């Protein structure tokens, strides 16, 4: 049996909060520190009008230094429509009278993850699920079931990082996400704020306010930057046991 690598689950507070931006920053940081890191994104949607090189899965492959030919392992399920993956797959499964959930899409993803790990024997797997916590997923299932399966496969109790916008509204969204994850049994190790666009005045205090609740601030990626500060990346990877304390 292939040994399980260290892993991180990146769970967003919503869609379009910059999870891929953060995942790519972590992959770049890992490579700079000499770690073998691979991404895994179970499902991607909204790719119909995007050039191949700009899709989330293509960006993750590039950040990890992997070949585009490995796309089916890194992101097994891809949908054209800009909808939640489960709705893009089959919206009828989420309407009254829908059939029982189909576990096959999740099983397909877990098999791809196993093959990815066996192929690369990575030090770290950076997992980027779709959207936020409550997201319809393929097969008429919901994100919590997928997070639980990923946690069991990679962990158990895989360290989970919340990715949130840096601006107004992030306090409520981040704390609700932390509560939902904790209630579901996930080990939340902190949050990363992402500012892919110029943010508002709340960005000056959001990190400190959230940290004061006891949720560790693991870093902020500033506007127009594509990297996590080296000190923050090193601290996070050290926390995972991938680096020495120094």
Secondary structure, 3 states (H helix, E strand, C coil): CCCCCEEEEEEECCCCCCHHHHHHHHHHHHHHCCCCEEEECCEEECCCCCCHHHCHHHHHHHHHCCCHHHHHHHCCEEECCCCCHHHHHHHHHHCCCCCCCCCHHHHHHHHHHHHHHHHHCCCEEEEECCCCCCCEECCCEEHHHHHHHHHHHHCCCCEEEEEEECCCCHHHHHHHHHHHHHHCCCEEEEEEEECCCCCCHHHHCHHHHHHHCCCCEEEEECCCCCCCCHHHHHHHHHHCCCCCCC
